[in-house]
């Protein structure tokens, strides 16, 4: 895997807390940030794949005989 350096600007108080978290997790700030960003990318990829699967299911859904039109109103269903 090829790596590329980046520069990140953070408020000093946040950076200090992040450094403490990294020490507690026995990693570096860079390692902590890389792992967090990897988790974000994995979640986004999972969401995208799930969305694509569900959209395919909707596109392939059987015709229920309505022709895509609703033949009733809310009032027809919910009597008052």
N, C-alpha and C positions, 0 to 999 in steps of 0.2 A: 504494500500500500504506500502510495506516495503522499508525503505530508507537505504542507505549506504553512509558513508562519503568518500570523495576523497580529495586528495591534488592536487592543481593546482598551477603551477609557472607561474607568469606573470611579464613582465617588470614593474618597479615601476610606470612609467608615465602612462602606460595603466591601471594599477590597480587604480590609483588615479582618472582617468577619469571614470572608471567603477563605482567607489564608488559614484561619483557625479551623474551619470546617475541613479543609484539605488535610491539615495535620491530623485531625481526629480520624479521618478516613485513610490515613497513611498514603497519600498521593500528593501530587503537585496541583497548583491552581490550574495549570494547563491540562493536566489529566482529568481533573474534576470537571472543567469546562467542556473538554472533548467528550467525556462520558455523558454529560447532561445534553449536549447538542445531538449526540448519537441517539439518545432516547427520544428526543423530540422528532428527529427524522424518522425513526422506526414507527412512532405513533402516527405520524402524518402518512407514511406509506401504508400502514395498516388501514387507516381510515379511507384512503383513496381506493385501495383494493376492495374494501367492504362496500364502499359506495358504488363502485363499478359493478360488483356482483349484484347488488340490490337493484340498480338501474336496469341491468340485463334481465332480471326477473320481472320487473315491471313492464319492460318492453315486450317480453314473451308471455305476458299474462293472457289467459284465455278470455275470449269475448263472452261477456255475461249477457249478451243480447240487448244491451241498451244502446249500442251504437255510439257510446261515449256521451250520451245525453241523459240528463237527470229528468225524469218524467214526473217528479213530485216536488212539492215545496216543503219548507220546514213546517209550515202550518198544517199540512196534510199529515205529517208524522206526529207532531206534538199538539194534541188537542188541548185547548185551554178551557 
